[in-house]
Amino acid sequence: MADVISEYQKWKQQGENIRTQAKQAMEARFRELLTQAISIAEEYRADFGGPLKPPTAVTAFRFKSTSKGKAKKAAKPDSAKAPAVKPPETKPHPKVAGLQKQLATAKKKLEEAKVANAPTRKLEDRIYEIEDELRLAGQSV
């Protein structure tokens, strides 16, 4: 009777070890696939200009995309060369900058709504209003 109990306990311990290894392997594979999916989605957005639709079984897939993608670093200028003189940057009026930011956000929401087949009328109206405000702000500033 003691042999059966000790064999069972040994079997149970081996099962726990295998279960732990399987769990870690599945988690690693899941992260690997998500990373791959993110890179494909970013490449699709960069090449075709819109978000990639996930399958209907996926209810949410969110990630923080890089706004510029993977940009190559510029070569450092040699010390022998004369330093480049940059023209002074003119900052846009704060009101205009705020409206431009609102417009970008509204356009992003519109694209997301189109992908989700949601109603877009209110978003389109809001974009029109913001563009109108921008035109008026451009005349007054």
C-alpha positions as CSV (number, residue, x, y, z in Angstrom):
1,M,0.0,0.0,0.0
2,A,2.9,2.4,0.8
3,D,4.4,1.7,-2.7
4,V,1.2,2.8,-4.4
5,I,1.0,6.0,-2.4
6,S,4.7,6.9,-3.0
7,E,4.3,6.1,-6.8
8,Y,1.2,8.3,-6.9
9,Q,3.0,11.2,-5.2
10,K,6.0,10.8,-7.6
11,W,3.6,10.8,-10.6
12,K,1.8,13.8,-9.3
13,Q,5.1,15.7,-8.8
14,Q,6.2,14.9,-12.4
15,G,2.9,16.1,-13.7
16,E,3.3,19.4,-11.9
17,N,6.7,19.9,-13.3
18,I,5.5,19.2,-16.9
19,R,2.5,21.5,-16.3
20,T,4.8,24.3,-15.2
21,Q,7.0,23.8,-18.2
22,A,4.1,23.7,-20.6
23,K,2.6,26.9,-19.1
24,Q,5.9,28.8,-19.5
25,A,6.3,27.5,-23.1
26,M,2.8,28.6,-24.0
27,E,3.2,32.1,-22.4
28,A,6.5,32.6,-24.3
29,R,4.9,31.4,-27.6
30,F,1.9,33.7,-27.0
31,R,4.2,36.7,-26.5
32,E,6.2,35.8,-29.6
33,L,3.0,35.6,-31.7
34,L,1.7,38.9,-30.4
35,T,5.0,40.6,-31.1
36,Q,4.9,39.3,-34.7
37,A,1.2,40.4,-35.1
38,I,2.2,43.9,-33.9
39,S,5.0,44.2,-36.4
40,I,2.7,43.0,-39.2
41,A,0.0,45.4,-38.2
42,E,2.4,48.3,-38.1
43,E,3.9,47.3,-41.5
44,Y,0.3,47.1,-43.0
45,R,-0.6,50.5,-41.6
46,A,2.6,52.0,-43.0
47,D,2.2,50.5,-46.4
48,F,-1.6,50.7,-46.9
49,G,-2.5,53.6,-44.6
50,G,-5.1,52.0,-42.4
51,P,-5.5,49.6,-39.6
52,L,-5.5,45.9,-40.2
53,K,-8.8,44.2,-39.2
54,P,-8.5,41.4,-36.7
55,P,-10.7,38.3,-37.1
56,T,-14.2,38.5,-35.7
57,A,-13.4,36.2,-32.8
58,V,-10.9,38.8,-31.5
59,T,-12.8,41.6,-29.7
60,A,-9.8,43.8,-28.8
61,F,-6.2,44.1,-30.0
62,R,-4.5,47.2,-28.8
63,F,-0.9,48.2,-28.9
64,K,1.1,51.4,-28.8
65,S,2.4,51.9,-32.3
66,T,5.4,54.0,-33.0
67,S,4.3,57.1,-34.8
68,K,7.3,57.2,-37.2
69,G,8.0,53.5,-37.4
70,K,11.6,52.4,-37.3
71,A,13.5,55.5,-38.6
72,K,17.1,55.2,-39.5
73,K,19.4,57.4,-37.5
74,A,21.1,60.2,-39.3
75,A,24.8,60.1,-39.7
76,K,26.6,62.3,-37.2
77,P,28.3,65.3,-38.9
78,D,32.1,65.3,-38.8
79,S,33.8,67.8,-36.6
80,A,35.8,69.1,-39.6
81,K,32.6,70.2,-41.3
82,A,31.0,73.5,-40.4
83,P,28.0,73.2,-38.2
84,A,24.7,73.5,-40.0
85,V,22.8,76.6,-39.2
86,K,19.1,75.8,-38.5
87,P,16.5,78.5,-39.2
88,P,14.6,79.5,-36.1
89,E,11.5,77.4,-35.8
90,T,8.2,79.3,-35.6
91,K,5.8,77.7,-33.2
92,P,2.1,77.8,-34.3
93,H,-0.3,79.7,-32.3
94,P,-1.4,77.7,-29.2
95,K,-5.1,77.8,-30.3
96,V,-4.1,76.4,-33.8
97,A,-1.9,73.8,-32.3
98,G,-4.7,72.6,-30.0
99,L,-7.2,72.5,-32.9
100,Q,-4.7,70.5,-35.0
101,K,-4.3,68.0,-32.2
102,Q,-8.1,67.7,-31.8
103,L,-8.4,67.2,-35.6
104,A,-5.8,64.4,-35.6
105,T,-7.6,62.7,-32.7
106,A,-11.0,63.0,-34.4
107,K,-9.6,61.6,-37.7
108,K,-8.1,58.7,-35.8
109,K,-11.4,58.0,-34.1
110,L,-13.2,58.2,-37.4
111,E,-10.9,55.6,-38.9
112,E,-11.4,53.3,-35.9
113,A,-15.2,53.7,-36.2
114,K,-15.0,52.8,-40.0
115,V,-13.0,49.7,-39.2
116,A,-15.5,48.7,-36.5
117,N,-18.5,49.5,-38.8
118,A,-19.8,51.9,-36.2
119,P,-21.8,55.1,-37.1
120,T,-19.5,57.8,-38.3
121,R,-21.9,60.8,-38.8
122,K,-21.1,62.5,-35.5
123,L,-17.4,62.1,-36.0
124,E,-17.5,63.4,-39.5
125,D,-19.5,66.5,-38.3
126,R,-16.9,67.1,-35.5
127,I,-14.1,66.9,-38.0
128,Y,-15.9,69.4,-40.2
129,E,-16.4,71.8,-37.2
130,I,-12.7,71.5,-36.2
131,E,-11.5,72.2,-39.8
132,D,-13.8,75.2,-39.9
133,E,-12.4,76.5,-36.6
134,L,-8.9,76.0,-38.0
135,R,-9.8,78.1,-41.1
136,L,-11.2,80.9,-38.9
137,A,-8.2,80.7,-36.5
138,G,-5.8,81.0,-39.5
139,Q,-7.5,84.2,-40.7
140,S,-7.5,85.8,-37.2
141,V,-3.9,84.8,-36.2
